[in-house]
Amino acid sequence: MLHINNLTYSYEKTVYDFSLHVDKNEIVGIIGESGSGKSTLLDLIAGFLTPLSGSMTFKNEDIVLLSAEKRPITTLFQKYNTFEHLSVIKNVLLGISTSLKPKKQDLKEAKQILKEVGLEGFEDKLASSLSGGQSQRVALARSLLRKKPILLLDEPFTGLDLQTRTKMLDLVKKISKKRELYTIMVTHELNDCKLIADKVYKVENGKLCQV
């Protein structure tokens, strides 16, 4: 279980105090108004921000003091997820190495994950030639290649048309369940949560309230 207990952070005049837990194979949705602190919560979990106090344990180990790169966490962002001058396979492999000289096993796993996200046969296509939905599939594949058990989704499908967004949400749900991930999705669309979340929290007045 990922257990967050009174993780606090202060920004301007707002003091945030977050508590929640996520079980294996569970998708938790986080909703709230723009500027309510949804992304602040993800940044605290990912290690991009340092909390004032509180604890965050994963499998009974406190990880709140770990640097971002050492946490068992990967994040899928809304944009800037692909390098357009690189091929699809190279974009995916950046999840584990910046050298672009993969080992045979890494290459094999990258191709398998591309198949899993519905991009088999796209390995050599340039990222610049992809649609928005396809680009996010590449980004999702790169996140999965890192083999981190906690997946954070920071409004990754905003801007996609309804049909494409629905397909991506279905894909995330399928993969999260298959890989038994601990998934937290931030979104301003309650309908996104209705489609895939096991439980939903709303950020209000700097705290999380379960919906």
N, C-alpha and C positions, 0 to 999 in steps of 0.2 A: 504493500500500500504506500502511496505517496500521501504524507500527512503534513499539512501546513497549519501551524498553530501560532496565531497572533503575530504574523509577520508584518511589522510596521515600517512605514516610510513617510517622510514629510516633504511636501512640495508646495512652495508658496504658503498659502494659508490652510491647506488641506492636510490632515493627518490620516493616512490609510492604515487600516488594521485588518489584515486578511486571514481568514481561517477556512480551510476546506480539506476534504480528503478525496482521493481518487483510487479506486481499486483496479487491479489488473483486468484488462479486457473491458474497461469502462470508458465511455466518452462523456466528458463534462462540458457543458456549454456555459459560456459567460457572456451575458448581455449587459447593456447599459448605454446611457447617452454618450455622445462624443465628449471626451474630456473627463469622463467619470472615473477613470483609473483602470480601465480594462487592460490596456497595454502596459501600464505600470506594473500590474500584477504579473503579467508574463515576463517582463524584464527582471523582476525580482526572482521569479522561479528560475529563469535561464541563467541568472548571475550577471546580467548587464547592469543591474543596480544593486547597491549594498543596503540591506535593511538596517533600521535603527535597532531593532530587537526582534525576538521571536525565533522559532525553529522550523526547520523543514527536513523531515526524515523520509528516507526511501529505503524500504526493507530494513527498518530499524536502525539505519545509519543516518546521522545528522549530516546533511550535505550543504548546509547554508554557508559554510566557510570555504567551500570548494570554489576554485576559479571556474569561469564559464566553460572553458574547454574540457575540464575534468568532470563536469557533471554528466549524469546519464541522460542527457536531454538534447534534443534537436528541435529546431524551430523552422516552420514554414511561414514565410512572410507574404505580404500582399503583393509586393513587386520587387524589382531588381533581383530576381531569382536566377536569371540565366545570363550567360555571357554570349552575346549574339554572334560573335566572330568564331566561336568554337562549335564543334559538332555536338550532337545530343549526347553521345557516349562520353565525350570529354567533360561535358557539363556535369554529368552524373558522377564521374570519377573524382571530380573536385571535392566530393563529400568526404573522401578519405585521404586524398593526396593532392598537392599542388604541383607535383613534378610532371604530371601527365605521362608518366612512364609506369603504367600499371603492371602488377604481377598477373600471371595468367588466371589465377583464382579470382582476383578482384575483377578482372574483365568478364569472366564467366558469370560472377554474381551480378555485375552491373547489367549485363544482357538479360539475365533472368528477371531482375526487378523491372526493367523496361517492359518485358513481356507482361509482368504482373500489373503494371499500370496502363496497359493497352497501347504501348508504343513499340511493339516488336517490328523490326524492319526500318525503324527510324534512326538507327544508331549513327549513321554517317551524314544525316541531314544537318544543315546549319541551324542553329537555334533561331536565327533571324527569319527563317522561313516558316516558323511554327505559328499556329494560332495562339490566342491567350490561354485557352484551355489546355492545349498541348504543352505550352511552356510550363504551366503549373504542374502538369504530370511529370515533366522532367525534374522540376524542383522537388516534387514529392519523392520521386525515385532516388534522388541524391540524398534526401533526408533518411530514407529507409536503408540506404547502403551503409550509413554510419552505424547502424545496429544499436541505436540508443533506445531504451525501453520507454522513455517518456517523450511523447510527441506534442509540441505546442503549435497551434495553428492561429496565427495572428491575422485574422480577416483575409485569408489567402485567396478567396474567390470573389471578393468585391470587385465589381467592374465587369464581371463575366455575365453574359446573358443568362436568363433563367434556366433554359434547358441545359446549357453547359455547366452552370453552377450546380444544378441538381445532380448531374452525372458525376461531377467531382465529389460532391458530398457522399453519394452512394459508394464511390470508390474508396474514399477515406474510411467509411464505416466498414466496408468489406475487409480492407487491409488491416485496420485497427483490431478487428475481431480475430482475424486469421493469425496475426502476429502477437496477439495478446498484449497490446500496448496500453499504456496509461496516457490517454489523450485528453488535452484541454483545448477547447476551441473558443476563441474570442470572436464575437460577431455582433453587428448591430441589427441583424435579421433574426427575429424570434423564430421564423419559419425554418431557418437553417437548423436551429436546435431541435425543433419538432421532428425534423426528418431523421436526425441521427443521434441526438444526445440521450443518454440514460438519465441524466438529471441536469437541471439548469440553475445557475445562480445569477442574480442581478447585482451589479455594483451600485450601491446607493449610499451617499454620505460617507464614502470612504470605506464601506464595509460590504461584505458579501451576504446577501440574503437568498436562501434557497427558494426557488419558485416552485 
